[in-house]
Amino acid sequence: MGTVYPNWWRKEGHVLHLSDIQDVVQASPKVLVVGLGASGVMRLAHGLLEELKALGIECRAYPTGRAVEVFNDLVGQKGIADVAGAFHLTC
């Protein structure tokens, strides 16, 4: 079982920065699945994909409903230690 971090807030409400996911980075997953909100309103900060790639983390971003499906599929394939999720639940 993984770790849940409740009360997760971002530096900017609808933009995800590397500084927002330091707990994820420290866990060193192979894949990070990001939920962009129910309507996909949240965005990844400019350069975030490249920063994560340089750290050896593949990032996949989708509206949150789809992100949860992808996350669950990947956990089934790779195991919970290799997959992390960060899900924006509103918007």
C-alpha positions in Angstrom: 0.0 0.0 0.0 1.2 3.5 -0.8 1.1 6.7 1.2 -1.7 9.3 0.9 -0.9 12.9 1.6 -4.1 14.7 2.4 -4.5 18.4 2.2 -2.1 18.6 -0.7 -1.9 22.2 -2.0 0.0 23.6 -4.9 2.1 26.8 -5.1 -0.4 28.0 -7.7 -3.9 26.5 -7.6 -4.1 25.4 -11.2 -0.4 24.9 -12.1 1.7 22.0 -10.9 5.3 22.8 -10.2 8.2 20.5 -9.2 8.2 22.1 -5.7 4.6 20.9 -5.3 5.5 17.2 -5.6 8.8 16.9 -3.6 7.3 14.0 -1.6 6.8 12.2 -4.9 10.2 13.0 -6.2 11.8 11.7 -3.0 9.9 8.4 -3.4 11.6 8.0 -6.8 8.7 6.3 -8.7 9.3 5.2 -12.3 6.0 6.8 -13.4 3.9 9.7 -12.0 0.3 9.9 -13.1 -1.2 13.4 -12.7 -4.9 14.1 -12.5 -5.6 17.5 -14.0 -9.0 17.9 -12.4 -12.4 16.6 -13.4 -12.4 19.0 -16.4 -8.7 19.0 -16.9 -8.2 22.7 -15.8 -4.9 22.2 -13.9 -1.8 22.5 -16.0 1.8 21.3 -15.7 4.3 24.1 -15.2 6.5 24.9 -18.2 9.5 22.6 -18.1 8.0 20.2 -15.5 8.0 17.2 -17.8 11.7 17.7 -18.6 12.6 18.2 -14.9 10.9 14.9 -14.1 12.5 13.1 -17.0 15.9 14.3 -15.8 15.1 12.7 -12.4 14.2 9.4 -14.1 10.4 9.9 -13.6 8.0 9.5 -16.5 5.0 11.7 -16.2 1.5 11.1 -17.6 -1.2 13.7 -17.2 -4.9 13.3 -17.9 -8.2 14.6 -16.6 -8.6 13.0 -13.1 -11.1 10.3 -14.0 -8.9 8.9 -16.7 -5.8 9.5 -14.5 -7.2 7.2 -11.8 -7.9 4.5 -14.4 -4.3 4.8 -15.8 -2.9 4.8 -12.2 -4.7 1.6 -11.2 -3.7 -0.1 -14.5 0.0 0.8 -14.0 0.0 -0.3 -10.3 -1.4 -3.6 -11.5 1.4 -3.9 -14.1 4.4 -2.4 -12.3 3.5 -2.5 -8.6 2.8 0.4 -6.1 6.5 1.1 -5.5 7.0 2.2 -9.1 3.9 4.3 -9.6 2.9 7.5 -7.9 -0.3 9.6 -8.4 -1.1 13.3 -7.8 -4.7 14.0 -8.4 -6.4 17.4 -8.5 -10.0 16.6 -7.6 -11.9 19.7 -8.6 -12.2 21.8 -11.8 
